[in-house]
Amino acid sequence: MRRHEILFAVLKLPIELALVFGSFFLAAHIRSFDWFERVFGLPPQSIPSEQLLWFAAFGACVSGLVFASSGLYEVRTTTSRANETLSVISGLFSSFLFCIAGIYLGNGYIYTTEIPRLILIMAFLLAFVWIFAERRIADAVQWRLLADGLLTRRRLVLLLGRDEPSIIETVRSTRTYDLIAYSSRETIPEIGLLHVAGKDALIAMIRANDMDDILLVHTDYGQGELQEIFEMARIYGVGYRYVTNRFEAEKSNTELSFVWSIPVVEIRSIGLRPWSRVMKRLFDIVASLSGILLLSPLLFAVAIAIKIEDPAGPVIYRNRRVGKNGVEFDLYKFRYMRWEYCVKDAYGIRHEDDTALAYERELISRQSHRSGPIYKIRNDPRKTRIGTLIERYSIDELPQLFNVLTGEMSLVGPRPHQPREVAQYDEPSRRVLTFKPGITWMAQIHGREDNSLEREVALDTYYIENWNTYLDMKILFQTIGVVFRRKGV
C-alpha cells in the first residue's frame, strides 16, 4: 500500500468531521433568514450558538463512527464511485437517525434547549453536498498528482492467456495502476507489453519486489503453478486479485472491488487494513508511552541492580533483529547476561571476532531444547542472578517499549528473530517478515518456548491473515497470565 493512498484516506476523517460540524452552523444560519419565511412560509428559527455547538459535535462524532464502521475510511486501491456515493448517503442517513434517537433520549436529561428539526435535516443534507464535493476534489487532486508523476502508481502484472484488449485498456486507464507486464507460458505478440515468460520468471519478479499487485484475468498456467504463484505473493506481500464473472460471496480474506468497471476479487494476504494500521500505530504510541511512564520506577530499579551486579557492560543490551520487510534494527533488552558473554554484533564486532558467539554456539549444541534455526538454552550459565529473575518474568523485555514508541516494533506481532536465524528460514517462513514484529505474539500464549519454528510460523501466519483489535487485546491479556504463571520457562 502506497503511503499517499494511506494519507489521502486518513485525512478524510478530520476533514469530514469538520464538514459535518460546520454544516450545523450553516444550516442554523440559513434557517434564521427572513426570506426563508417568504419562500417556504415557515417563520425563522434559531438556537443559541453554545447549545448548537454540542449538537454539532454530537452529529460529527456519530457520523465519523458510522462512516468508519461502513468502511468509508479504509484504503482501497480500486473502488466504484457509485458505490462510494451510495455508502456516503447511507452513512449520513444512518447518522441522522442515530442523532434523532440520541436527541430524543437526551431531552431533559443532557440538554433542555431543543434543536429545530429542520436545522437538523438541512445540516445532514448540506453535509452530503460538502462530503461528496470533498471526495471528488480529493480524487481529482490525487489523480492529477499521479498523472504528473508526483505520486507513484502501483505496479501491476497481468496473468493473461490470450489477448484481452478491452481489459488491458481499462486497466491502463485507471489512475492507480502502472501496467508493467503480463505473464504466461506463451507469448501474445499483439499485446505490446513486457512478457514475463513462465512461472519461474514471475516468481523471480515477486521475490525481487518488482511488482505490487497481480491481476489474474485468465491463464495458461496449471492449477499447481497458480497455487505456487499465489503462495509466493502471500509470502512477499504482493496483492493478488482475480477477475470474476459474477459477484462472489465475501469471505474472511477476500474483498470484492473494481478495476475501473471490471469487478475483481482480491485475496488479502494481510488482515490488517491500512486504516486499521493507523489505529494500531496510534494504540502502540499511547500504550508504549503510558507503559514507560507508569513502569519508570521499576525500570530504574532493575537498571541499578544490573549495574551493581555486573558494572562492566551497559544496562540496556542491543540485539540485532530482523523486522518488517527484512529490515534489521536494534532490539532493546535489559542485559541479563554477563557482558563478556553477550554477543556484540549490534556493537560493531564481527562474528568471526566475537568469542561470545562461539561460546553461545557451543551452548546451543549442548543445551538447546529447540531444533531448527531458533534456540532456547536450558540452565544458561551466562546469566547473572538478577538476569535470571528478570528473564523469568519477562521484565527484560520491557525496554522494547522504546522500540514500539519509535515504530520499529508493535505491542503485538510476529516474533522478531536474529539475522543468523532468519538466514536459515525456508521460503514459507519468510511470510512473517511482511508484518511489523511485536513484543508479544501468538506463540507466546500457545506453547511459548516449546514451539518448533514451523509451529511458530503457522501461528504468526494465522495472526497476520486474521488480525483484528480483539485478537490483539486477547494476546496482550493472555500474555500477562502466561508470564505470571511462568509457563514455558
C-alpha positions in Angstrom: 0.0 0.0 0.0 1.4 3.3 -1.1 1.9 6.0 1.6 -0.1 8.6 -0.4 -3.0 6.2 -0.5 -3.0 5.9 3.3 -2.5 9.7 3.7 -5.5 10.6 1.5 -7.7 8.1 3.3 -6.6 9.2 6.8 -7.1 12.9 6.0 -10.7 12.3 5.1 -11.7 11.6 8.7 -10.8 15.0 10.3 -11.9 16.9 7.2 -15.3 15.2 7.1 -15.8 15.6 10.8 -15.2 19.3 10.3 -17.6 19.4 7.4 -20.5 17.8 9.4 -19.7 20.1 12.3 -19.8 23.2 10.1 -22.9 22.1 8.3 -24.9 22.5 11.5 -23.9 26.2 11.8 -24.5 26.9 8.2 -28.0 25.2 8.4 -28.8 27.3 11.5 -27.7 30.5 9.7 -29.8 29.7 6.7 -32.8 28.9 8.9 -32.6 32.3 10.6 -33.1 34.3 7.3 -36.3 36.2 6.8 -36.5 35.1 3.1 -37.0 31.5 4.4 -40.4 32.5 5.6 -41.2 34.3 2.4 -40.2 31.3 0.2 -41.4 28.4 2.3 -43.9 30.1 4.6 -42.0 29.0 7.7 -41.1 31.5 10.4 -37.3 31.9 11.1 -35.9 29.8 13.9 -32.6 29.9 15.8 -30.7 28.2 18.5 -28.0 29.7 20.8 -24.5 29.0 19.5 -23.3 27.5 22.7 -26.2 24.9 22.5 -25.7 24.3 18.8 -22.0 23.6 19.5 -22.9 20.4 21.4 -25.4 19.2 18.8 -22.9 19.8 16.0 -20.2 17.9 17.9 -22.5 15.0 18.6 -23.6 14.9 15.0 -20.0 14.9 13.8 -18.9 12.1 16.2 -21.9 9.9 15.2 -21.2 10.4 11.5 -17.5 9.6 12.0 -18.3 6.4 13.8 -20.9 5.3 11.2 -18.6 6.1 8.3 -15.7 4.3 9.9 -17.9 1.2 10.6 -19.1 1.3 7.0 -15.6 1.1 5.6 -15.6 4.6 4.1 -12.2 5.3 5.6 -10.5 2.1 4.5 -7.8 2.4 1.8 -8.9 0.7 -1.4 -6.7 0.9 -4.4 -9.7 0.4 -6.6 -13.3 1.3 -5.9 -16.6 2.3 -7.5 -17.6 5.9 -7.3 -21.3 5.0 -7.4 -20.9 2.6 -4.6 -18.9 5.1 -2.5 -21.6 7.7 -3.1 -24.3 5.3 -2.0 -22.3 4.4 1.1 -22.0 8.1 1.9 -25.8 8.6 1.5 -26.5 5.5 3.6 -23.9 6.6 6.3 -25.4 10.1 6.6 -28.9 8.8 6.8 -28.0 6.3 9.5 -26.2 9.1 11.3 -29.3 11.3 11.1 -31.4 8.5 12.6 -28.9 7.9 15.4 -28.8 11.7 16.1 -32.6 11.9 16.3 -32.6 8.9 18.7 -29.9 10.5 20.8 -31.5 13.9 20.9 -34.9 12.4 21.8 -33.4 10.2 24.7 -31.3 13.1 26.0 -34.1 15.7 26.1 -34.5 16.9 29.7 -31.5 14.9 30.9 -28.5 16.1 29.0 -29.9 19.3 27.5 -33.0 21.4 27.8 -32.9 23.5 24.6 -34.1 21.6 21.6 -32.5 21.9 18.1 -35.2 22.7 15.4 -35.8 19.6 13.3 -35.4 21.5 10.0 -32.0 22.6 11.1 -31.0 19.0 11.7 -32.4 17.9 8.3 -30.7 20.7 6.5 -27.4 20.0 8.3 -27.2 16.5 7.0 -28.2 17.5 3.5 -25.5 20.1 3.5 -23.1 17.6 4.9 -23.8 15.2 2.0 -23.1 18.0 -0.6 -19.9 19.0 1.1 -18.6 15.5 1.6 -19.5 14.5 -1.9 -17.6 17.5 -3.2 -14.7 16.9 -0.9 -14.3 13.3 -2.0 -14.4 14.3 -5.7 -11.9 17.1 -5.1 -9.6 14.7 -3.2 -9.9 12.2 -6.1 -9.1 14.9 -8.6 -6.0 16.1 -6.7 -4.8 12.6 -6.3 -5.3 11.8 -10.0 -3.5 15.0 -11.0 -0.5 14.2 -8.8 -0.4 10.6 -10.2 -0.7 11.9 -13.8 2.1 14.4 -13.2 4.3 11.7 -11.7 4.5 13.3 -8.3 2.9 10.2 -6.7 3.9 6.6 -7.7 1.4 4.2 -9.0 1.1 0.5 -8.0 3.0 -1.8 -10.4 0.6 -4.4 -11.9 1.3 -7.6 -13.7 -1.5 -9.4 -15.5 -1.8 -13.2 -15.7 -3.1 -13.5 -19.2 -3.6 -16.5 -21.5 -4.9 -14.6 -24.6 -5.3 -11.1 -25.8 -7.9 -9.1 -23.9 -7.7 -5.5 -25.4 -10.8 -4.3 -23.5 -9.5 -5.3 -20.1 -5.9 -4.1 -20.9 -7.2 -0.7 -22.0 -9.5 -0.5 -19.0 -6.6 -1.2 -16.6 -4.3 1.2 -18.4 -6.9 4.0 -18.0 -7.0 3.7 -14.2 -5.2 6.2 -12.1 -4.0 3.6 -9.6 -2.0 1.2 -11.7 1.0 1.2 -13.8 0.6 -1.9 -16.0 4.2 -3.1 -16.4 3.9 -6.6 -17.8 1.9 -9.8 -18.4 2.8 -13.3 -17.6 2.0 -16.5 -19.4 3.7 -19.6 -20.9 3.3 -18.4 -24.5 4.0 -15.0 -25.9 1.0 -12.9 -27.1 2.6 -10.6 -29.7 -0.4 -8.3 -30.2 -0.5 -7.1 -26.6 2.6 -4.9 -26.7 3.6 -5.4 -23.1 6.7 -6.9 -21.5 6.3 -10.6 -21.4 7.3 -12.5 -18.2 7.7 -15.9 -19.7 6.8 -18.7 -17.3 6.1 -19.2 -13.7 9.7 -19.2 -12.5 10.3 -15.7 -14.1 7.2 -14.4 -12.5 8.2 -15.7 -9.1 11.7 -14.2 -9.5 9.9 -10.8 -10.0 7.9 -11.3 -6.9 11.0 -12.1 -4.9 12.8 -9.1 -6.3 9.9 -6.8 -5.2 9.4 -5.7 -8.8 5.6 -5.5 -8.6 2.9 -4.5 -6.1 -0.1 -6.5 -7.5 -1.1 -9.4 -9.6 -4.4 -9.5 -11.5 -5.5 -12.9 -12.8 -7.7 -12.4 -15.9 -7.3 -15.9 -17.3 -4.2 -18.0 -17.8 -2.5 -20.9 -19.5 -0.8 -21.8 -16.2 -1.9 -25.0 -14.5 -3.6 -25.1 -11.1 -0.5 -26.2 -9.3 1.5 -23.3 -10.9 -1.2 -20.8 -9.9 -1.1 -22.1 -6.4 2.6 -21.6 -6.2 2.4 -18.1 -7.6 -0.3 -17.3 -5.1 1.8 -18.7 -2.2 4.8 -16.6 -3.3 2.6 -13.5 -3.5 1.4 -14.1 0.1 5.0 -14.6 1.4 6.3 -11.4 -0.2 3.2 -9.2 0.4 2.1 -8.8 -3.2 -1.6 -8.2 -3.7 -3.4 -10.9 -5.6 -6.7 -10.3 -7.4 -8.7 -12.2 -10.0 -11.4 -11.1 -12.4 -14.8 -12.6 -11.6 -17.7 -13.0 -13.9 -20.2 -12.8 -11.1 -20.4 -11.3 -7.7 -19.0 -13.8 -5.2 -19.8 -14.0 -1.5 -17.3 -12.2 0.6 -15.1 -14.5 2.6 -12.9 -13.6 5.6 -9.8 -12.9 3.4 -11.4 -11.8 0.2 -12.9 -8.5 -0.9 -14.9 -7.5 -4.0 -13.6 -4.3 -5.6 -13.3 -2.8 -9.1 -10.6 -2.1 -11.5 -12.4 0.8 -13.1 -15.6 -1.0 -14.3 -14.2 -4.6 -14.0 -15.4 -6.5 -10.9 -12.5 -8.3 -9.3 -11.9 -10.3 -6.1 -8.9 -9.6 -4.0 -7.4 -12.3 -1.8 -6.0 -10.4 1.1 -2.6 -11.6 2.3 -2.7 -9.4 5.5 -5.8 -8.9 7.7 -4.6 -5.5 8.9 -6.2 -2.9 6.6 -4.5 0.4 6.0 -6.9 2.4 8.2 -6.6 -0.3 10.9 -2.8 0.1 10.6 -3.1 3.7 11.5 -5.3 2.9 14.6 -2.9 0.1 15.6 0.0 2.5 15.4 -1.8 5.1 17.5 -2.6 2.5 20.1 1.1 1.4 20.1 2.2 5.0 20.7 -0.2 5.7 23.5 0.2 2.3 25.2 4.1 2.3 25.0 4.4 5.9 26.2 2.0 5.1 29.1 3.8 1.9 29.9 7.2 3.7 30.0 5.9 6.4 32.4 4.0 4.0 34.7 6.8 1.5 34.9 9.7 4.0 35.2 10.3 3.2 38.9 10.7 -0.5 38.1 12.9 0.3 35.0 15.2 2.4 37.2 15.4 -0.2 39.9 16.2 -3.0 37.5 18.9 -0.8 35.8 20.6 -0.1 39.2 20.5 -3.8 40.1 22.1 -4.9 36.8 24.8 -2.3 37.1 25.6 -3.3 40.7 26.0 -7.0 39.9 28.0 -6.6 36.6 29.2 -3.0 36.1 31.3 -4.0 33.0 28.6 -3.6 30.4 25.6 -1.4 29.5 22.3 -1.8 31.3 20.3 -1.8 28.1 21.6 -4.5 25.7 21.2 -4.0 21.9 20.5 -7.1 19.9 20.2 -7.2 16.1 16.8 -8.4 14.9 15.0 -8.6 11.6 11.8 -6.6 11.3 9.2 -5.9 8.6 10.3 -6.4 5.0 13.6 -7.9 6.3 14.9 -4.5 7.7 17.3 -5.0 10.6 17.0 -3.0 13.7 18.4 -2.9 17.3 16.1 -4.6 19.8 16.4 -3.2 23.3 16.5 -5.5 26.4 17.7 -5.4 29.9 21.0 -7.2 29.9 20.5 -10.4 31.8 23.9 -12.0 31.0 27.4 -11.0 32.0 28.9 -8.6 29.5 31.7 -10.8 28.5 29.2 -13.5 27.3 27.0 -11.1 25.3 27.0 -11.4 21.5 28.1 -8.0 20.2 27.1 -7.8 16.6 25.0 -4.7 17.3 28.1 -3.0 18.7 30.2 -3.3 15.5 32.1 -6.5 16.5 32.2 -9.0 13.6 31.0 -12.6 14.2 34.5 -14.0 13.4 36.0 -11.8 16.1 33.3 -12.4 18.8 34.4 -15.1 21.3 30.9 -14.8 23.0 29.3 -16.0 19.8 31.5 -19.1 19.7 30.6 -19.9 23.3 26.9 -19.4 22.5 27.1 -21.9 19.6 28.7 -24.4 21.9 25.9 -24.0 24.5 23.3 -24.3 21.7 24.7 -27.6 20.5 24.8 -28.9 24.1 21.8 -27.4 25.9 19.2 -26.0 23.4 15.9 -27.8 23.6 14.6 -26.4 20.3 15.5 -27.6 16.9 15.9 -25.6 13.7 17.0 -22.0 13.3 15.7 -20.8 16.7 17.1 -22.0 20.0 16.5 -21.8 23.8 19.4 -22.7 26.1 18.4 -24.5 29.3 20.3 -23.7 32.5 22.2 -20.9 30.8 25.4 -20.4 32.8 25.9 -16.9 31.3 23.1 -15.3 33.2 23.5 -13.1 36.3 21.4 -13.6 39.4 19.3 -10.5 38.6 19.2 -11.6 35.0 17.7 -15.0 35.9 14.9 -13.2 37.8 14.0 -10.6 35.2 14.0 -13.1 32.4 11.8 -15.5 34.3 9.1 -12.8 34.5 9.9 -11.2 31.1 11.0 -8.0 32.7 14.0 -8.0 30.4 11.6 -7.3 27.5 10.3 -4.0 28.9 12.8 -1.7 27.2 11.2 -2.9 23.9 8.5 -0.3 24.7 11.0 2.2 23.3 11.2 0.1 20.1 7.4 0.3 19.9 7.4 4.0 20.5 9.9 4.6 17.7 7.9 2.4 15.3 10.3 -0.5 14.8 8.0 -2.9 16.7 4.4 -3.2 17.7 3.0 -4.4 21.0 1.6 -7.5 19.3 3.1 -9.0 16.1 5.3 -11.9 14.9 8.4 -12.7 16.9 11.5 -10.8 15.7 14.4 -13.2 15.1 18.1 -12.6 14.8 19.7 -12.3 11.3 21.5 -15.6 11.7 18.2 -17.3 12.5 16.4 -15.6 9.6 19.2 -16.7 7.2 18.2 -20.3 7.9 14.4 -19.7 7.1 12.9 -21.7 4.4 10.9 -19.6 2.0 7.4 -20.0 3.5 8.8 -18.9 6.9 9.6 -15.5 5.4 5.9 -14.8 5.4 6.3 -13.4 8.9 8.5 -10.6 7.6 5.6 -8.9 5.9 4.3 -7.7 9.3 5.8 -5.5 12.0 7.2 -7.6 14.8 5.8 -7.5 18.3 6.9 -7.6 22.0 4.4 -10.5 22.4 3.0 -12.8 19.7 0.7 -15.8 19.2 3.3 -18.4 20.1 3.8 -16.6 23.4 0.4 -17.7 24.6 0.3 -21.0 22.7 3.3 -23.1 23.8 5.8 -20.3 24.3 9.3 -21.8 24.2 8.1 -25.3 23.4 7.1 -24.5 19.8 9.1 -25.5 16.8 9.8 -22.9 14.1 7.1 -24.4 11.9 4.5 -24.2 14.6 5.6 -20.6 15.5 5.4 -19.6 11.8 1.9 -21.2 11.5 0.7 -19.2 14.5 2.2 -16.0 13.2 0.7 -16.6 9.8 -2.8 -17.0 11.3 -2.3 -13.8 13.2 -1.2 -11.9 10.1 -4.1 -13.1 8.0 -6.8 -12.7 10.7 -5.7 -9.6 12.6 -8.3 -7.6 14.5 -8.3 -5.4 17.6 -10.0 -8.1 19.7 -7.2 -10.6 18.8 -4.5 -8.0 19.9 -6.3 -7.5 23.2 -6.7 -11.2 23.8 -3.0 -11.8 23.2 -2.0 -8.9 25.4 -4.1 -10.0 28.4 -3.2 -13.7 28.0 0.4 -12.8 27.8 0.2 -11.3 31.3 -1.3 -14.5 32.7 1.3 -16.7 30.9 4.2 -14.6 32.3 3.0 -14.6 35.9 2.4 -18.4 35.7 5.9 -18.6 34.3 4.6 -21.0 31.7 7.2 -22.3 29.3 10.2 -21.1 31.3 
